């Protein structure tokens, strides 16, 4: 009989001081980023503008889903490469479905303290990013013309190479 009372006490303590999303889910989410062509620069900044990652594609890292008590994180992924258009991708964290498991398992402590403090209340929406980078569209054209076709007003500006 004494064993069952200890077991019941342990189960009650674990239930009181646990939370569902923190137990079954996580607060750091894996993400992979790849581009075509490879070796593009990747810079990830959080919603405060702080750089949290810098590297080249393909890249893999973990990003936090929370940015404070009851506050979700968001990120801007900037992909750049010489000769290609720069791409900016927004990553948003959304409510984690496991958070509502606190109604059955974690109780008020899990719902109001543990999950919001650890960031497990949120999840990262995307975990794989693949972008095809587009070449820059040149705005200047190079034209080769015959010297006889150059207007007389521009001939004074010609430099011999």
Secondary structure, DSSP 8 states (H G I E B T S, - for coil): -HHHHHHHHHHHHHHHT--HHHHHS-SEEEEEEEEESS--EEEEEETTS-EEEEEESSEEEEEESEEETTEE-EEEEEEE-TTB--EEEEEEEEE-GGGGGGGTTTHHHIIIIIHHHHTTTEEES--EEEEE--B-----------GGGS-TTTGGG----
